Amino acid sequence: MTDQREDHEGPAAAMPGEQRWPAGRSERLLGLAVAVVLLVSVGAGVLIAHELRAGSHRATAPGGGGSPVTAAVERALVDIGVSFGYDGSAGAASGIVVSPDGEVLTNNHVIDGATAITATDVGNGRTYKATVVGYAPGLDLAVLQLQGASGLATVKTGGSSKLVVGEAVLGIGNAGGAGGTPEVVRGTVAALDQSLVATDDSGVATESLTGLIEVDELIQPGDSGGPLVDEQGRVVGVNTAGSSPGLGSPRSFAIPIDQALSTARQIESGRGSATVHVGPSAFLGVQVSVSQSPGRSGGSPKSGLAIGAVVSGSPAEKAGLGRGDVITSFDGRPIASPSDLRALMLGHHPDDLVKLAWTDNAGHTRISSVELGNGPPT
């Protein structure tokens, strides 16, 4: 078995079929994050998470259902709703309120590609428009800001470095995307510092995550971005992934809260990096299919990333790219996969000028300077 931890490498073995649940809606394809959508046809046996239903594999936590321990945490959570305007889908997930004025911590895969985000505060019942402050795809973390929020209840955090194997914990979140009172599931810490590779719903796109907390309980679609809590009601992790129920004992993975808060502070400070994006996201406007071979020209294979479609009015369309063209380089860097393009787009912002090279359907090499647009987070 390969390493697994909701998208990361490490001692934990990843079982075939294990995957992360984007935005609580497993049917949604990876969004048009930084202008890349994975339009992949999925084979049987890959999307096992699709079979999950809200409420299944859940247990009542000790003292749960309105206990002082869980009630204080629940008041400081939000139900996140996301819309993906480029493919017409929607999703639901969870978020953790970390400041009274509406700063929220959640997973990057929750908001990846979203064109509109709302958050309903469980504590006061109000729904807010949310904007993305920044995100770190490699850590599966994102920070949102609720517009016009004030006086919100916030969580109490603990030190994830003090966790020990066998310690009792609670997973809390918007299971099934139903909203309202969060559901609670009981578990124990099974292992620490775990790594795994997780897939999205396409079964093709992967992320590698490290340093995860492994728990012997099963979170549900919709729980992504919700808290992992110790018995004192302190948040010690951010839920990010779970194994499919037919593949051995149920397991979930959470990002240690120490790492999550450190990343959030970096985002708050406005310090972007090669792995952390702060501010509006750049947009190219191509949809790519990893199941589509770049093809051959003159008997030799083309290298690059095949374009499945181009968004109308996008920078890519204005530059002359079309369906079937193959992107070969971006700002002088070779492109061979969607992840290559996503990684390079991460460091850019709207209005940046980049040099794009591609091979058109006639086999001609074309190069153009492209001004990136303003798009959804990746």
C-alpha positions as MATLAB code, in Angstrom:
seq = 'MTDQREDHEGPAAAMPGEQRWPAGRSERLLGLAVAVVLLVSVGAGVLIAHELRAGSHRATAPGGGGSPVTAAVERALVDIGVSFGYDGSAGAASGIVVSPDGEVLTNNHVIDGATAITATDVGNGRTYKATVVGYAPGLDLAVLQLQGASGLATVKTGGSSKLVVGEAVLGIGNAGGAGGTPEVVRGTVAALDQSLVATDDSGVATESLTGLIEVDELIQPGDSGGPLVDEQGRVVGVNTAGSSPGLGSPRSFAIPIDQALSTARQIESGRGSATVHVGPSAFLGVQVSVSQSPGRSGGSPKSGLAIGAVVSGSPAEKAGLGRGDVITSFDGRPIASPSDLRALMLGHHPDDLVKLAWTDNAGHTRISSVELGNGPPT';
ca = [
       0.000    0.000    0.000;
       1.213    3.491   -0.703;
       1.542    6.254    1.832;
      -1.667    7.987    2.617;
      -2.820   10.888    4.563;
      -5.342   12.994    2.806;
      -3.000   13.846   -0.072;
       0.394   13.429    1.466;
       3.336   11.120    1.744;
       4.477    9.386    4.869;
       4.500    6.314    7.060;
       0.789    5.704    6.740;
      -0.142    3.479    3.832;
      -2.704    4.751    1.363;
      -5.285    2.193    0.389;
      -6.504    2.106   -3.205;
      -9.625    4.220   -3.528;
      -8.981    6.430   -0.521;
      -9.678   10.007   -1.337;
     -10.438   13.434   -0.046;
     -13.981   14.771   -0.250;
     -13.936   18.122   -1.961;
     -16.422   20.640   -0.620;
     -18.536   17.858    0.811;
     -19.929   16.999   -2.604;
     -18.069   14.043   -4.027;
     -19.709   14.320   -7.451;
     -18.017   17.630   -8.261;
     -15.000   17.586  -10.516;
     -11.964   19.560   -9.523;
     -12.886   23.194  -10.012;
     -11.484   25.663  -12.475;
      -8.874   26.594   -9.944;
      -6.396   28.928  -11.515;
      -8.024   28.134  -14.765;
      -7.404   24.415  -14.730;
     -10.314   21.973  -14.563;
      -9.701   18.260  -14.556;
     -12.414   16.907  -16.824;
     -11.693   13.255  -16.262;
     -13.835   10.230  -16.953;
     -13.777    8.013  -13.890;
     -13.612    4.250  -13.868;
     -15.614    1.922  -11.660;
     -14.316    1.383   -8.162;
     -12.607    4.748   -7.860;
     -15.324    6.998   -6.521;
     -16.218    4.945   -3.493;
     -16.732    8.093   -1.440;
     -19.750    8.864   -3.603;
     -21.644    6.099   -1.854;
     -21.393    7.724    1.558;
     -24.543    9.187    3.069;
     -24.919   11.692    5.855;
     -25.233   10.042    9.224;
     -23.677    6.716    8.277;
     -20.686    5.457   10.244;
     -21.278    8.049   12.923;
     -21.337    7.698   16.682;
     -22.543    9.882   19.521;
     -19.609   11.499   21.261;
     -19.323   11.207   25.042;
     -21.570   13.928   26.379;
     -22.263   15.026   22.811;
     -25.474   16.487   21.453;
     -25.430   19.780   23.319;
     -22.852   18.996   26.015;
     -20.748   21.940   27.241;
     -17.696   20.447   25.518;
     -19.245   20.264   22.065;
     -21.682   23.179   22.322;
     -18.916   25.761   22.777;
     -17.112   24.441   19.697;
     -20.262   24.215   17.592;
     -21.077   27.878   18.176;
     -17.714   28.775   16.641;
     -18.216   26.860   13.383;
     -19.662   27.829   10.019;
     -21.457   25.833    7.328;
     -19.761   26.740    4.066;
     -21.654   26.788    0.782;
     -19.730   26.964   -2.498;
     -20.787   27.422   -6.109;
     -18.729   26.515   -9.140;
     -20.011   28.713  -11.930;
     -17.895   27.121  -14.636;
     -19.491   23.698  -14.345;
     -22.748   24.632  -12.597;
     -22.146   22.494   -9.497;
     -22.273   23.340   -5.807;
     -20.977   21.936   -2.544;
     -21.054   22.266    1.231;
     -18.418   21.929    3.929;
     -17.271   23.228    7.296;
     -15.121   26.038    8.650;
     -13.624   27.102   11.977;
     -14.056   30.696   13.197;
     -10.724   31.968   14.520;
     -11.472   35.694   14.998;
     -14.567   37.618   16.168;
     -14.582   39.660   12.943;
     -15.101   36.577   10.797;
     -11.789   35.023    9.857;
     -12.413   31.362    9.060;
     -10.044   28.445    8.632;
     -11.008   25.629    6.254;
      -9.523   23.276    3.640;
      -8.206   24.487    0.312;
     -10.065   21.696   -1.468;
     -13.321   23.113   -0.094;
     -12.955   26.401   -1.981;
     -10.811   25.165   -4.881;
     -12.352   26.592   -8.049;
     -15.310   28.234   -6.296;
     -16.810   31.278   -7.970;
     -19.038   32.150   -4.986;
     -18.728   31.285   -1.288;
     -21.119   31.822    1.616;
     -20.831   30.842    5.256;
     -23.594   30.454    7.822;
     -22.390   31.008   11.362;
     -23.735   28.258   13.604;
     -23.560   30.538   16.650;
     -25.787   33.358   15.379;
     -27.496   31.755   12.400;
     -26.505   34.557   10.030;
     -25.239   33.907    6.498;
     -22.320   35.942    5.181;
     -20.627   36.352    1.852;
     -17.086   35.005    2.166;
     -13.961   36.036    0.309;
     -10.726   34.070    0.061;
      -7.822   35.754    1.851;
      -5.296   33.119    0.827;
      -4.642   29.423    0.500;
      -1.945   26.753    0.572;
      -2.840   23.828   -1.739;
       0.073   21.667   -0.571;
      -1.176   21.913    3.016;
      -4.873   21.814    2.048;
      -5.568   24.989    4.015;
      -7.426   28.194    3.196;
      -8.384   31.337    5.098;
     -11.727   33.049    4.424;
     -13.080   36.421    5.556;
     -16.789   36.782    6.289;
     -17.978   40.155    5.028;
     -19.563   42.393    7.671;
     -19.100   39.902   10.513;
     -18.432   40.980   14.096;
     -18.754   39.574   17.581;
     -18.589   35.950   16.446;
     -17.802   33.121   18.849;
     -14.342   31.657   18.287;
     -12.804   28.285   19.044;
     -10.318   27.544   21.755;
      -7.222   25.873   20.325;
      -4.902   23.335   21.906;
      -1.380   22.259   21.048;
      -1.384   19.474   18.473;
       2.236   18.725   19.393;
       0.988   17.441   22.758;
      -1.309   14.794   21.271;
      -0.510   11.174   22.048;
      -1.594    7.948   20.388;
      -4.696    6.575   22.086;
      -6.015    9.986   23.140;
      -9.769   10.457   22.734;
     -10.861   13.062   20.198;
     -14.068   14.301   18.561;
     -14.661   15.107   14.913;
     -17.286   17.830   14.386;
     -18.709   19.130   11.124;
     -21.429   19.703    8.562;
     -21.892   16.022    7.688;
     -23.706   15.533    4.410;
     -23.853   19.295    3.882;
     -27.200   19.435    5.701;
     -26.299   22.519    7.753;
     -27.724   23.356   11.161;
     -26.426   21.668   14.294;
     -23.077   20.008   13.488;
     -22.731   16.262   13.911;
     -20.165   14.766   16.243;
     -18.204   11.538   15.867;
     -16.024    9.911   18.515;
     -12.572    8.466   17.894;
      -9.045    8.075   19.190;
      -5.696    9.156   17.821;
      -4.328    6.149   15.918;
      -1.038    7.642   14.709;
       0.827   10.922   14.358;
       2.985   12.517   11.666;
       1.349   10.522    8.909;
       1.684   11.053    5.161;
      -0.528   10.043    2.269;
      -1.525   10.730   -1.285;
      -5.186   11.604   -1.762;
      -7.249   11.933   -4.906;
     -10.151   14.177   -5.745;
     -13.394   12.885   -7.211;
     -11.832   12.389  -10.620;
      -9.603    9.715   -9.142;
      -6.705   11.229  -11.060;
      -5.649   14.514   -9.488;
      -3.594   13.911   -6.347;
      -2.049   15.852   -3.524;
       0.637   14.799   -1.108;
       0.143   15.813    2.521;
       2.467   15.202    5.436;
       2.473   15.505    9.216;
      -1.162   14.440    9.556;
      -3.048   13.202   12.601;
      -4.643    9.817   11.900;
      -7.855    9.003   13.768;
      -9.746    5.706   13.899;
     -13.110    7.269   13.033;
     -14.747    8.237    9.781;
     -15.614   11.799    8.865;
     -18.273   12.374    6.221;
     -18.480   14.477    3.076;
     -19.236   17.955    4.382;
     -17.016   17.541    7.452;
     -14.002   18.835    5.511;
     -12.655   21.953    7.187;
     -14.289   21.108   10.509;
     -12.391   20.727   13.778;
     -10.781   17.755   15.466;
     -11.294   18.429   19.177;
      -9.818   17.000   22.368;
     -11.888   16.097   25.435;
     -11.460   19.599   26.856;
     -13.088   21.140   23.776;
      -9.823   22.481   22.333;
      -9.302   22.313   18.581;
      -6.228   20.226   17.805;
      -6.670   19.685   14.073;
      -8.551   20.531   10.874;
     -10.314   17.541    9.301;
      -9.189   16.991    5.736;
      -9.615   13.404    4.531;
     -11.163   10.029    5.179;
     -10.900    6.505    3.881;
     -13.679    4.814    1.987;
     -15.766    2.452    4.170;
     -15.223   -0.891    2.370;
     -11.454   -0.693    2.570;
     -10.639   -1.923    6.048;
     -11.064    0.017    9.271;
     -12.449    3.566    8.844;
      -9.780    6.227    9.209;
      -9.726    9.985    9.059;
      -6.896   12.483    8.807;
      -6.541   15.981   10.186;
      -4.021   18.775    9.723;
      -2.389   19.641   13.082;
      -3.743   22.939   14.384;
      -0.205   24.216   15.035;
       0.543   23.958   11.306;
      -2.842   25.376   10.351;
      -2.493   28.450   12.566;
       1.071   29.072   11.413;
      -0.090   29.051    7.791;
      -3.057   31.275    8.649;
      -0.726   33.818   10.264;
       1.442   33.843    7.132;
      -1.623   34.472    4.989;
      -2.862   37.209    7.338;
       0.500   38.946    7.091;
       0.218   39.056    3.297;
       3.413   37.050    2.796;
       2.899   34.831   -0.226;
       5.438   32.189   -1.209;
       5.973   29.370   -3.675;
       3.455   27.311   -1.693;
       1.143   29.943   -0.194;
      -1.004   32.260   -2.321;
      -2.319   35.516   -0.882;
      -4.922   37.699   -2.574;
      -6.898   37.323   -5.824;
      -6.167   34.316   -8.021;
      -4.837   34.503  -11.550;
      -6.923   33.020  -14.341;
      -5.912   31.597  -17.715;
      -9.162   30.006  -18.837;
      -8.358   26.535  -20.124;
     -10.000   23.254  -19.264;
      -7.758   20.238  -19.566;
      -8.437   16.520  -19.589;
      -5.755   14.319  -18.114;
      -7.378   11.336  -19.814;
      -6.730   12.986  -23.149;
      -3.362   12.177  -24.674;
      -1.464   15.109  -26.172;
      -1.395   13.024  -29.335;
       1.220   12.651  -32.050;
       2.539   14.879  -34.757;
       4.707   13.584  -37.562;
       5.007   10.173  -35.913;
       6.540   11.505  -32.702;
       4.599   12.095  -29.481;
       3.794   15.664  -28.501;
       4.781   16.693  -25.002;
       2.684   19.093  -23.030;
      -0.812   19.584  -21.707;
      -3.763   19.035  -24.046;
      -6.581   21.579  -23.922;
     -10.076   20.118  -23.732;
     -11.868   23.480  -23.887;
     -11.259   27.201  -23.605;
     -13.468   29.477  -21.523;
     -15.223   32.093  -23.628;
     -13.746   35.568  -23.206;
     -10.807   34.275  -21.171;
      -7.154   35.313  -21.570;
      -6.497   31.954  -23.244;
      -9.164   32.581  -25.891;
      -7.886   36.097  -26.516;
      -4.385   34.681  -27.041;
      -5.697   32.298  -29.682;
      -5.664   28.970  -27.851;
      -8.313   26.425  -28.809;
      -9.552   22.935  -28.132;
      -6.936   20.324  -29.048;
      -3.961   22.680  -28.733;
      -1.157   21.533  -26.456;
       0.463   23.900  -23.937;
       4.197   23.200  -23.821;
       5.585   25.929  -21.564;
       4.512   28.695  -19.199;
       6.947   31.554  -18.623;
       9.752   29.390  -19.973;
       8.942   26.433  -17.715;
       7.935   23.151  -19.393;
       4.362   21.960  -18.825;
       3.537   18.257  -18.836;
       0.578   17.937  -16.472;
      -2.239   19.928  -14.824;
      -0.230   20.002  -11.599;
       2.657   21.708  -13.411;
       0.360   24.479  -14.605;
      -1.359   24.818  -11.229;
       1.971   25.128   -9.419;
       3.162   27.901  -11.732;
      -0.164   29.743  -11.615;
      -0.041   29.716   -7.801;
       2.637   32.395   -7.781;
       0.740   34.745  -10.094;
      -2.029   37.312   -9.680;
      -4.513   38.988  -12.027;
      -2.940   41.336  -14.611;
       0.413   39.520  -14.519;
       1.937   39.143  -17.989;
       3.246   35.659  -18.797;
       4.738   34.048  -21.889;
       2.806   31.012  -23.072;
       3.998   28.492  -25.681;
       1.798   25.870  -27.313;
       1.448   23.610  -30.318;
      -1.725   24.179  -32.308;
      -3.846   21.581  -34.079;
      -1.865   22.056  -37.265;
       1.377   21.203  -35.485;
       2.696   24.774  -35.494;
       4.512   26.167  -32.465;
       3.028   29.402  -31.184;
       4.228   31.792  -28.499;
       2.294   34.709  -27.029;
       2.391   37.055  -24.056;
      -0.819   36.630  -22.077;
      -2.268   38.959  -19.443;
      -3.825   36.783  -16.762;
      -7.356   37.489  -15.598;
      -9.110   37.351  -12.230;
     -10.428   33.897  -11.391;
     -11.430   31.473   -8.651;
      -8.941   30.149   -6.083;
      -6.973   27.026   -6.889;
];
